[in-house]
Amino acid sequence: MTFEIQYAAEVELDLKEICSWYESQQPGLYDKFERWLNECVDRIGRVPFIGEEVHTNIRKRRIKHFQYFVLYRINDSLILILGVFHFKQDPARWEERFSLNGH
């Protein structure tokens, strides 16, 4: 089965925040993050149920080499990326995305 991948609007804000922080730490570090993020999303697209289920139809998958994870929902043949979060962030922040995006 082929899955279409879409991104919630909030993901762009997540990535801008992450980019700003990584680039302030070390120029070019965000590029490495982005490569591993893309690998993670590609893997989710190929094997959607690979992520840990955190709520009904909501899963998370760690981004290799970084302390971030991709939060996503599976609906039929659609994968909606809900956000990209640091493991130390308050879970209430990413749980809020469930309700913002149709759960």
C-alpha positions as CSV (number, residue, x, y, z in Angstrom):
1,M,0.0,0.0,0.0
2,T,1.3,3.5,-0.9
3,F,0.9,6.2,1.7
4,E,0.6,9.9,0.9
5,I,2.5,12.2,3.3
6,Q,1.2,15.6,4.3
7,Y,2.4,18.1,6.8
8,A,0.3,20.1,9.3
9,A,0.9,23.8,9.1
10,E,2.6,23.9,12.5
11,V,5.5,21.7,11.3
12,E,7.0,24.7,9.4
13,L,7.1,26.6,12.7
14,D,8.7,23.7,14.5
15,L,11.4,23.4,11.8
16,K,12.1,27.2,11.8
17,E,12.6,27.0,15.6
18,I,14.9,24.0,15.3
19,C,16.9,25.5,12.5
20,S,17.4,28.7,14.4
21,W,18.7,26.9,17.5
22,Y,21.0,24.5,15.6
23,E,22.5,27.2,13.4
24,S,23.2,29.3,16.5
25,Q,25.1,26.3,17.9
26,Q,27.1,25.3,14.9
27,P,26.7,26.5,11.3
28,G,25.6,23.6,9.0
29,L,24.3,21.5,11.9
30,Y,20.7,22.0,10.8
31,D,21.6,20.6,7.3
32,K,22.6,17.4,9.1
33,F,19.4,17.4,11.1
34,E,17.4,17.9,7.9
35,R,19.0,15.0,6.2
36,W,18.2,12.7,9.1
37,L,14.7,14.2,9.4
38,N,14.0,13.4,5.7
39,E,15.3,9.8,6.2
40,C,13.0,9.4,9.1
41,V,9.9,10.7,7.2
42,D,10.8,8.5,4.2
43,R,11.0,5.5,6.4
44,I,7.6,6.4,8.0
45,G,6.2,6.6,4.5
46,R,7.5,3.1,3.6
47,V,6.7,1.5,7.0
48,P,4.1,3.6,8.7
49,F,3.5,1.4,11.7
50,I,7.2,1.5,12.6
51,G,6.7,4.3,15.1
52,E,5.7,3.9,18.7
53,E,2.0,4.3,19.2
54,V,1.3,7.1,21.7
55,H,-2.4,7.5,21.2
56,T,-5.0,5.9,18.9
57,N,-3.6,6.3,15.3
58,I,-0.9,8.6,16.6
59,R,2.7,7.5,16.5
60,K,6.2,8.9,17.0
61,R,9.5,8.0,15.5
62,R,12.9,9.2,16.7
63,I,15.2,11.0,14.3
64,K,18.5,9.2,14.3
65,H,21.5,11.1,15.9
66,F,19.2,13.8,17.3
67,Q,17.0,14.1,20.4
68,Y,13.9,14.8,18.3
69,F,11.0,12.8,17.1
70,V,8.4,13.0,14.4
71,L,4.8,12.9,15.6
72,Y,2.3,11.6,13.0
73,R,-1.2,10.2,12.4
74,I,-2.1,7.4,10.1
75,N,-5.6,7.7,8.4
76,D,-6.2,5.1,5.7
77,S,-3.6,5.8,3.0
78,L,-2.6,9.2,4.4
79,I,0.2,10.0,6.9
80,L,-0.1,13.5,8.5
81,I,3.1,14.7,10.1
82,L,1.8,16.6,13.1
83,G,5.1,18.0,14.4
84,V,8.8,17.6,15.2
85,F,9.5,17.7,18.9
86,H,12.5,17.5,21.3
87,F,12.3,14.6,23.7
88,K,12.6,17.0,26.7
89,Q,9.6,19.1,25.6
90,D,6.5,19.0,27.7
91,P,4.3,16.2,26.3
92,A,1.3,18.6,26.7
93,R,2.8,20.6,23.8
94,W,2.7,17.7,21.3
95,E,-0.5,16.2,22.7
96,E,-2.1,19.6,21.9
97,R,-1.4,18.8,18.2
98,F,-3.8,15.8,18.3
99,S,-6.8,18.1,18.9
100,L,-5.6,20.9,16.6
101,N,-5.4,18.4,13.7
102,G,-8.6,16.5,14.0
103,H,-8.4,14.0,16.8
